[in-house]
Each structure stands twice: as structure tokens, then as C-alpha cells.
Amino acid sequence: MILTPIPPEALETTLDRFMGLLTDRFAQAVFRRIRVTSPDRAVGEEAERHRLAALSIAHTFGLATYPEGMPCEFNWDGVALLGATEAYVILHEVAHFALAPPERRGLVEFGLGPGPDTLDRVAAERAATLPPPEREADEAAASLLGIFWEAALGQPALASFLDQNWLEGLDRSAPEHFMAVLETLRRRGVLSAVGMPVASIAPKRG
């Protein structure tokens, strides 16, 4: 949910301001890839094509997926991924998998507690292994990595960038937060030298 909606007529100006506040050229380059995508979610046949492309990325990482129609109380139950959901949700979960150490990949919701779509919130909270500040940091990293996957696939990464509130606090902390999380992803080896997401399932610590 967008905390502070941006009117469509103000979007380009807002994105210009954000770009102007990015002091790192690498950050500017990767943001350009996000910016050229659509700010609107795909619908209909296009959305289904995006979902299938996202599932292909999940399978590249070795993630199993549950068939459509199978009930699942979690996006990730430690065994398989809920595949009958939107492409951006799938890519977000792929990002969590790529970032999680092996001991958390077998846990419900990666040991991060319940997410927005988790049905059995008690079980997810019981499986959580990280304190709230570390959960927030992991969530931010997975958010941005999932957005980079969307951009790499030509999907509406900008829609996720807006929905996940990366422009919130534009004149205070948003640019610095973006650059800091980007640097975290670089250090953990899940981005290439040119800022493209890589199919790595052995992220570095830190």
C-alpha cells in the first residue's frame, strides 16, 4: 500500500527529484532501469505471461511451486512456493530465497514472520528467527532485489517501486535508503557488476 500516493501528473517530476538526489552513478544507472518500466500493474493475458516468466526464474533457483488451486497458508512454507499469485509476489519470494542463508530457506516465510498474504500468522510468527530490525532490513533487501528482477524481465518494476514506498520521505531519507540497500545487495553478491540480478543462491553475509 502506498503511504503517500503520487498524483499521475506529478510522477515524472517526483522521479526527476529522486534521481537528482542519488549521488552514486551506479544507483542512478539501476534506477533508470526501474524508471523506464510501467507504473501500472499488468492485467489479463499480459499479467499471466509475467507470472509464467516469474515462475521460470523461481525454477532457475530450484524452487518448487505448488500447482494452481492447491490451498497454501504461506507464500513459502519451507518446501514450495505458492505459484498462483502475481508475478511481483513470486519474484519477491525468489529474492527472499536468494538472500536467505541455508538454515532459513527451510523455514516458513524464511523465518521472517508473517507477511501481508500469510494466512496462518501464528505459525509464521512461531517460525520467525530474526528480531524485528533484522526482519525489516531483510524485507527491504528482498523488496529491491525483486524490483530489479521485474525490471530485468521488462515487467512493471516502477509499480512495485511505488507500491513498496521507495519514494516515501523523498526529501529526507529515501535516496540514502535506496543507495544503502543497493550497496547491501552488491556486497551480498546478488547483483552483477552492472546491477543486474543474478541467479545466485549462495549470498554473502553482511
BELKABEL-V999713 format. One record per pair of residues at least 12 apart in sequence whose ideal C-beta (glycine too) atoms are under 8 Angstrom apart, sorted by the first residue. I is the first residue (numbers start at 1). GAP is how many residues later the second one is. D is the distance in Angstrom with one decimal. If there is no record, write none. Layout:
{{I GAP D} {I GAP D}}
This chain:
{{1 162 7.3} {2 160 5.9} {2 161 5.9} {2 163 6.4} {3 162 5.3} {3 165 5.1} {4 163 7.9} {4 164 6.0} {6 156 6.8} {6 161 6.9} {8 31 7.9} {11 28 6.4} {14 153 6.4} {14 156 6.8} {15 20 5.6} {17 153 6.2} {17 154 7.9} {18 13 7.3} {18 149 6.1} {18 152 6.1} {18 156 6.7} {18 157 6.3} {18 160 8.0} {19 12 6.2} {19 13 7.8} {19 16 7.4} {21 149 7.6} {21 153 7.8} {21 154 3.9} {22 153 5.4} {22 156 7.1} {22 157 6.6} {23 152 7.6} {23 156 7.4} {24 155 5.4} {24 158 7.9} {26 156 7.3} {26 160 7.9} {26 169 6.3} {27 151 6.5} {27 152 4.8} {27 155 5.5} {29 165 7.5} {29 166 6.0} {30 118 6.9} {30 152 6.6} {30 165 4.0} {31 147 7.4} {33 115 7.6} {33 118 4.5} {33 119 7.6} {33 124 7.5} {33 162 7.4} {34 113 6.2} {34 114 7.7} {34 117 5.1} {34 123 4.7} {34 124 5.6} {34 127 5.4} {35 123 6.2} {37 113 7.0} {37 114 5.7} {37 117 7.0} {37 118 6.8} {37 119 5.3} {37 120 4.4} {37 121 4.7} {37 122 7.7} {38 118 4.0} {38 120 6.2} {38 121 6.3} {39 117 6.9} {39 119 4.6} {39 120 5.4} {39 123 6.1} {40 116 6.2} {40 119 5.9} {41 45 7.6} {41 47 7.8} {41 115 5.9} {41 118 5.2} {42 45 7.5} {42 113 7.0} {42 114 6.1} {47 39 7.1} {47 40 7.0} {50 36 8.0} {50 37 3.8} {50 103 7.3} {50 105 4.9} {51 32 8.0} {51 34 7.7} {51 35 6.7} {51 36 4.6} {51 39 6.8} {53 34 6.8} {53 100 5.3} {53 102 7.3} {54 33 4.0} {54 34 7.6} {54 36 4.0} {54 37 5.0} {54 40 7.4} {54 95 7.7} {54 99 7.3} {54 101 7.8} {55 28 5.7} {55 35 6.2} {57 33 7.7} {57 34 6.5} {57 37 5.7} {57 92 6.3} {57 96 7.4} {57 142 7.7} {58 23 5.8} {58 25 7.7} {58 32 5.9} {58 35 7.5} {58 36 5.2} {60 139 5.1} {61 33 5.8} {61 36 5.9} {61 37 6.5} {61 138 6.1} {61 140 5.7} {62 139 6.9} {63 17 7.2} {63 18 5.1} {63 30 7.9} {63 31 6.8} {63 34 6.1} {64 15 6.6} {64 16 3.9} {64 17 6.9} {65 15 5.8} {65 16 4.8} {65 17 7.5} {65 18 3.6} {66 14 5.1} {66 15 7.1} {66 16 5.9} {66 17 5.9} {66 18 7.6} {67 16 7.2} {67 17 7.9} {68 15 6.6} {68 16 4.2} {69 15 7.0} {70 14 7.9} {73 45 7.1} {73 46 4.0} {73 47 4.0} {73 50 7.3} {74 34 5.4} {74 35 5.7} {74 44 5.7} {74 45 7.2} {74 46 6.8} {74 49 7.9} {74 50 6.5} {75 14 6.7} {75 18 5.3} {75 34 6.7} {75 40 6.1} {75 42 5.8} {75 43 7.0} {76 17 5.4} {76 20 7.0} {76 21 7.3} {76 32 7.2} {76 33 5.9} {76 34 6.2} {77 31 5.6} {78 27 7.6} {78 28 4.7} {78 29 5.3} {78 30 5.3} {78 49 7.9} {79 27 7.8} {81 12 5.7} {81 13 8.0} {85 32 7.4} {87 63 7.4} {87 66 8.0} {87 68 5.9} {88 58 6.7} {88 62 6.0} {88 67 7.1} {88 68 7.7} {88 71 7.5} {88 72 5.0} {89 28 7.2} {91 55 4.4} {91 58 4.4} {91 59 5.8} {91 62 7.9} {91 64 7.9} {92 50 6.0} {92 51 6.8} {92 54 3.9} {93 53 8.0} {94 52 7.0} {94 55 6.7} {95 46 7.5} {95 47 4.1} {95 48 7.6} {95 50 3.8} {95 51 4.2} {95 54 6.7} {95 95 7.9} {96 14 4.9} {96 16 7.3} {96 42 7.4} {96 46 4.5} {97 13 7.2} {97 104 7.1} {98 47 6.7} {98 92 5.4} {98 101 7.9} {98 102 6.2} {98 103 6.0} {98 105 6.2} {99 39 6.5} {99 42 5.6} {99 43 5.8} {99 46 6.8} {99 89 6.6} {99 91 6.6} {99 104 5.3} {100 38 7.9} {100 103 7.8} {101 102 7.5} {101 104 7.6} {104 25 6.5} {107 20 5.0} {107 22 6.8} {108 15 6.1} {108 16 5.3} {108 19 4.1} {109 15 4.8} {109 18 6.8} {109 19 7.8} {110 28 7.8} {111 16 5.9} {111 17 5.7} {111 18 4.0} {111 19 6.2} {112 16 6.3} {112 18 6.2} {112 23 5.0} {112 26 6.0} {112 27 6.9} {113 12 5.2} {113 14 7.9} {113 15 4.0} {113 17 8.0} {113 22 6.1} {137 47 7.7} {140 37 7.5} {140 41 5.0} {141 40 5.8} {141 43 5.5} {141 44 6.1} {141 47 7.6} {143 17 7.7} {143 21 4.9} {143 23 7.7} {144 22 7.5} {144 34 7.5} {144 37 5.0} {144 38 6.7} {144 41 6.4} {145 40 5.8} {145 45 5.9} {145 46 7.8} {145 52 6.2} {146 14 6.9} {147 13 4.9} {147 14 5.5} {147 17 7.3} {147 19 7.8} {148 37 7.8} {148 43 7.0} {148 47 7.3} {148 48 7.3} {148 49 4.7} {149 48 5.0} {152 44 5.8} {152 45 5.7} {166 12 6.1} {182 13 8.0} {184 22 7.7} {187 17 6.3} {187 19 5.4} {188 15 4.4} {188 16 4.8} {188 17 7.6} {188 18 6.8} {189 13 7.7} {189 14 5.9} {189 15 4.8} {190 13 5.7}}
